[in-house]
Amino acid sequence: MKYYVVDAFAEEAFSGNPAGVLPLDGPMAPERMQKIAAENNLSETAFVCREGEDYRLRWFTPRTEVDLCGHATLGAAYVLANFVEPAAGLFRFMTQSGLLTVTRRGDLFEMDFPSRMPREIPVAPDMERALGVAPGAAYLSRDLMLTLASTEEVRGLTPDFAALCALEGFGVIVTAPGEGCDFVSRFFVPKAGIPEDPVTGSAHSTLVPFWAKRLGKTVFVARQLSERGGTLYCEDAGERVKIAGKARLYLSGELSL
């Protein structure tokens, strides 16, 4: 079985977020997908299989299947565009989050994702204990989102991962206004076995509508401030968000199963 590792949202080697991608010839049992994802031990492994004119796409962390993943979707589109359908410019994926499309625009892959505007919730003491600093405000969609005042506060976080697991939401987004970009973020998912995700497309389904309302604009350049780091080119499109980035192939090989 062919296997690829693609660095998504990567401007250069050893940056962005590595995703495993497996193009399948037919259906595979979810239990087997989960075992492969655990063996790969990347934040996400994408399984993509042709269904008619579209593709079925599923994402697994080392511990669980997830309902939406941006960097592994970008990685899957990169693999299809370079190794399966090099003449195609549009890829349609059927997923747990409905139909997602990815359009190739030069060296960028632009994803069309659902918009997940968060609702504001009270700031609680356990949020400060988990982050090590007091958030300015708290919001909830699929993920808990906490705001800070500056890029440096976001960059300097050393959170308590056990305490993060006790908070609401699937993951924890921390965000602030950017320096040299529109906004910055970090994303922690210890509940899914990912202490910190390097660059997270799905988190921007929440970040983009939030910052669109706060900044009064629709087009953004965002940076995720993990150790690897990554750049995302985003647009608020009402009920949808556009999230684009570059990708680089790191590895191609075979799995022996």
Secondary structure, DSSP 8 states (H G I E B T S, - for coil): -EEEEEEET-SSTT-SEEEEEEEESS---HHHHHHHHHHHTSS-EEEEEEETTEEEEEEE-SS-EES--HHHHHHHHHHIIIII-TT-SEEEEEETTEEEEEEEETTEEEEEEE----EEE---HHHHHHHSS--SEEEESSSEEEE-S-HHHHHT----HHHHHTSSSSSEEEEEE-SSSSEEEEEEEGGGTEEEESS-TTTHHHHHHHHHHHHT-SEEEEEE-SSS-EEEEEEEETTEEEEEE-EEEEEEEE---
